[in-house]
Amino acid sequence: MAHSGNRTVIYAALVGNLLISVTKLAAAAYTGSSAMLSEGIHSIVDTGNQGLLLLGLGRAKRAADRAHPLGYGKEIYFWSFVVAILIFAVGAGVSLYEGIRHINHPSPVRNVMINYIVLGLSFLFEGAAWLFAFKEFSRAKGRFGMLQAVKRSKDPSTFVVLFEDSAAMLGIIVAFLGIFLGQLTGLYWLDGAASVVIGLILGGTAIWLAIETKGLLIGESAAPEVVAGLHRLVKAHPEVEKVNEVLTLHMGPEFILVNLSLDFRNDATADQVERTVTELTKEMKTEWPLVKKVFIEAESRSRFSDHPLQPAEE
């Protein structure tokens, strides 16, 4: 997914969540619903998170400098991880606290119809934002399944908003059930129980996001088909006798670093080696535009005989 598409999805979610959060908090103050308060906090956290994603996308676009010669692409990974922490610490933490407090000291919800109206409108708005995010994600994931696409994605902004919107819609349903069942049965602690469930939903979402973004933050290789393609290009050059090692690393969603260790033929001249390196670099960047930097080392095969990353012979 192009970053322009990501920004559109994030802006839409940010504006929607900002309006929804104000409405939910006003309804919570007016009716005294714990579940509605948790939903208001949830929407505030989502609004802040989308602001952080936009910040990360902007900072990741900065040009390389002396301090960061490979650029700032990983900024988006850092801020996506911060989003996961905020969802867990603020969203889940406050919702759990508020829910437990209301379970211990239950009270009836006032003017309950206000909550139903706000939750219904929120579900429509969140549903529209979710549909928009889902369409963008579906366009980006291609032939892969949902979970596989998330694991393969090197751009967390493609799935963070979708995760947040999914959790938001599920939270609205839980809040509605908690308020409705509490009024229907007279068990007013159910409103607090709904708040606890919302907190658990947020906690689960945060943990999943943290797991998915951690690998990107530490450093992940390019997709398997890219690595296989690099091997194919190298082996097409007769001056290369063996491929010792192919290392790839995503320095950002749109930046792949490639490091090759090649064993050139013993009778290859310096001019042939230089020409091969130049041609390989050009071919890689042409076939995979995300490949921005290529480093090629000429090394003996014997040094890699027992190397754990040694590619399998075909």
N, C-alpha and C positions, 0 to 999 in steps of 0.2 A: 504494500500500500504506500502510495506517495505521501509525503508529509503534508502536502496541501489538503489531501483527503482527511488525514488524521486531525489536522487543525480544525477543519469544518465540524467534524464529529465532536471534538472536545469543546469548541465554542458553543455548539448547540446544547450540549449537556450542561455546560457551566451556567448559561443563562437560565435554562429550565430549572436546574437545581436551586439556583439562587432564589427564584420566585417561589418555588415549592417550599423551600426551607422557611421563608418568612411566613407563608401561609400556615404551615404545620405548627410552627412555634406559637403563632397567634391563637390557633385553635387549641393547642395544648394549654396555654395560659387561661383561656376562656372556659375550657371544659374540665381541666384537671386530670386529663388522661396521661398515664405514664407511658403507654405504648405510643401515643401521638408525640410526646416529648422525645422519646427515643428516635422516632422517625424524623423529627425536626433536626435533631443532632446529626442523624445519619445524612440528611441532605446537606447540612452545613459542611460536614466532613468531605462529602463528595464534591461540593463546590470548591473547597480549598484544594482538594486533590487535583481537580482539573486545572486549576491555576498553576499548580506545581508542574504538571505535565507540559503545559504551555511554556513555562519557564525552562524546563529541561530541553524541549525542542528548540527553543531559541538559543540557548547557550551551546547546544551541541553543534550548531551551525557556525560557530566562530572559527575563524581561520587558524591554522597552526601557527605557533610562535616558538621562540627559543625555549621557553619553559615547557611547552607541550608540542614537540615537533611532529607528533602524529595526530594533532588536532584534539578536539573536545567532544568527539562523538559519544564517548561513554557517559557524558553528563545525563543523557536521557535514561540510562540504566540506573544511575545513582538516584535521580529524582523519582523514578518509578518505585525503587526500593523504599524511599522515604514515604511514598504514598501508602505502601503496604503497612509500614510502621504506624502511620497516623490512623489508618482504618482500625488497626488492632488496639492501639493505646487509647485513642479518643473515642472513636465510634463504638467499638465493642465494650471498652471499659466503662464509659458513662452509661451505656444502655444496660449493662449488667448491674451496675450500682443502682440505677434508678428502678430497675425491675425488682431487685431484691428488697429495696426500701419499700416499694409499694406492696409487695407480697406480705411483708411484716406489718404494714399499716395500711390495709386496703380501705378505699373510699369509693363511693359511687361516682361515675362520670356524669358531669352536668351537661345539659344541652347536647345530648349524644348525637343528634341529627347533624350538628355542625361537623363532627368528626367524620361521619359517613360521607358528607358532601365533599369535604377536603380530601379524604382518602380516595374517593371516586375520581375526582379531578386529577389528583396526583398520579393515579394509576394510568389515566389517559395520557398525561404528559410524559410520564416515565416510559410508557409503552411506545409512544412515538419516538422518543430518544433511543430506546432500545432497538427498535426496528431500523432506525437510521444507522446505528452502530453495527447491527448485525449484517445489514446489506454491505457495508464497507468491509467488514471482516470477511464475509463470504466471498467478496470479490478478490480479496487479497489471498485467501487460503488456497484457492485453486482446487486441485483434485483431492487434497488431503481432508481427512475428517477433522472435526472440531478440535478434539484434544490433541491430535497429532499436529495440527496446524499451530496450536499454541506452543507446543514443545519445540517446534522447528522455527518459530518466528524469532527474528533477531530485533524486532521493533516492538517493545512492550506497549507502546501507545496504541497498537492495533487491537490489543485485547483487554487492557486495563479498564477502559471505559465500558466495554461490553460486560465485563465482570461486575463492575460497580452498578450498572443499570439492572443487571439480572438480580443482584442482591437487593436493590432498591424495590423492584417489583415484588419479590418474594417477601420483603419486609412489610410492604403495604398490605399484602394479603394476611400476614400474621397479625398485624395491628388490627385490621378489621375484625378478624375472628376473635381476638382477645376482647375487644370492646363489645362486640355483639353477644358473645357467649356470656360475658360478665353481666350484661344487662338482662339477658334472657333467663339466666339461672340465679341471679343474685349473688353469685360468687365473684365479688369484685376484685379478688386477688388475681383473677385470670387476666386482667389488664396488665398487671405487673409481670405475670408469667409470659405474656406476649412480648413484653420489653426484654425479658431475659432471652427468649428465643431469637429476637432480632439481634441481640448482642452476640449470640452464638453464630448466627448467620454471618455477621460482620467479621467475627474472629476467624471463621473458616475461610471466608473470602480473602482476608488479609494473609493468612498462612499460605494459601495457594499462590497468591500473587508474589509473596516473598520467595517462595521456592522457585517460581518460574523466572523471577528477575535476578536471583542470586547467581545463577549460572552465567547469565549475561554480564553481570558486574565483574565476576571473577575472570571471565574470558571464555568464549566458546568458539569452536572451529566453524568454518563455513559448512554449508550443507553438503551431504555426502556426494551428491551429483557434481558439485563444483570441484571437490577434491579429486573425484574420479576423472573429471574432465581435464584437470591439471596434469594428471598422470598421462592421459592420452596425448595431450599436446607435447609434453616433454619427449615421450617415446617416439614421436613422429620425426624427431631430429636425429639423423644418423651419427652426429658427433657425440651424442650422449650414449654411453655404454650401459649405465645403471642409474636408477633413481634411488638415491640413498634415503632421502627423507623429504616429505612434503608437510610443512607446518602452515596452518592457516589460523587466523585470529580475527574476529570481528572487533574492530576498534569503535564501532558504532553501527547503527542499522544500515548505513550506506557506505561503509568503509571496511574492506577486507584487506588485511595484511597477509602477504604470502612470502614464505621463506623456503627456498629449495636448496637441498644439498645434492649435487649431481657428480657422478663419476664420469668424466669425459674420457674418450678413447685416448690411449697413450700416444697415438700418432697424430692427434689433433693439434694443429698449430694454434698459436696465441690468437691469430686473426680469426680462425674458425671458431674458437671458443667465444671470443668477443662478439662475433656476428651472431652466434647461436643465442647468447644471452640477450642481445638486443632484440632479436626476432621473437624469442619466447616472451619477453616482457610486453612487447607490442601485441602479440597474439592473445595473451591472457587478459589484458586490459580491454581489448576489442570484444572478445567473446563474453567476458563478465565485467560490465562497466563498474560494478561495485569494487573490483580489485583496483585499489589506488596505489599501493606500494608493493614492489616485488624485489626481494633480495635473493640472489643466487650465489651459492658457494660451490666452488670446485674442490671436492674432497675425495679421498680414496675410499673405495667400498669397504675395505677391511676394517676401517674404524667403526662401521655400523653393523658389523656381522651379528652382534648380539644386542643391537639396540631395540628397546621395547616398542618403539614407534616405527620400526622398519616395515615398509609396505610389503604385502604379500606378493610373491612372484606370480605372474600370470603364465 
